[in-house]
Amino acid sequence: MTDEEVVLFLDKIHTGEDAEFEYNGRIFWAQGYWKNKVNMSHSEVYDATTEEDYMLLLDVDCPGDRIKIFENAALFDGKTFHEVKDDINWIW
């Protein structure tokens, strides 16, 4: 991903928009939504290639927490997003 793509991609994760991306031959799907009308935000990242259980499933009070957790989670063969961002292909 280019630096501009990284910013746009992380904005999608932050706002909870659907995102499909590929890393190391695996397809991932990320999505989020408001769990209630007050402030609870729900997010999930799913490995669509293997159809495993969700890799990241969380409820947060602040959407900003969603992005921090995603950026620091070792979802990609034990590496974080920033460690592999150059190897991620953002599909949609």
DAQUITA-V803321 format. One record per residue. N is the residue number from 0. SS is DSSP state (hx for helix, st for strand, lp for the rest). NEAR is the number of other ideal C-beta (glycine too) atoms within 10 Angstrom. D_LAST is the distance of its C-alpha to the last C-alpha in whole Angstrom. Layout:
n={N/N}
ss={SS/SS}
near={NEAR/NEAR}
d_last={D_LAST/D_LAST}
This chain:
n={0/1/2/3/4/5/6/7/8/9/10/11/12/13/14/15/16/17/18/19/20/21/22/23/24/25/26/27/28/29/30/31/32/33/34/35/36/37/38/39/40/41/42/43/44/45/46/47/48/49/50/51/52/53/54/55/56/57/58/59/60/61/62/63/64/65/66/67/68/69/70/71/72/73/74/75/76/77/78/79/80/81/82/83/84/85/86/87/88/89/90/91}
ss={lp/lp/hx/hx/hx/hx/hx/hx/hx/hx/hx/hx/hx/hx/hx/lp/lp/lp/st/st/st/st/st/lp/lp/st/st/st/st/st/st/st/st/st/lp/lp/lp/lp/lp/lp/st/st/st/st/st/st/st/lp/lp/lp/lp/lp/lp/lp/lp/st/st/st/st/st/lp/lp/hx/hx/hx/hx/hx/hx/hx/hx/hx/hx/lp/lp/lp/st/lp/lp/st/lp/hx/hx/hx/hx/hx/hx/hx/st/st/st/lp/lp}
near={18/10/8/8/13/16/10/13/19/18/12/18/21/19/12/18/13/11/20/14/19/15/19/11/6/14/15/20/17/22/16/23/12/12/13/9/6/7/11/13/21/16/24/16/21/18/16/12/14/10/7/10/8/12/16/15/11/16/13/18/10/11/16/11/15/22/19/12/15/20/14/11/15/11/18/18/10/7/15/14/22/11/12/15/20/9/12/18/11/16/11/8}
d_last={13/15/17/15/11/13/14/11/9/13/13/10/12/15/15/13/10/8/5/5/7/10/13/17/16/14/11/11/9/10/12/15/17/21/23/26/27/29/26/25/21/20/17/16/14/15/15/14/16/19/19/21/21/19/19/19/20/22/23/24/26/25/21/22/23/19/18/21/21/18/19/22/21/22/19/18/22/23/22/20/17/19/21/18/15/16/15/12/9/6/4/0}
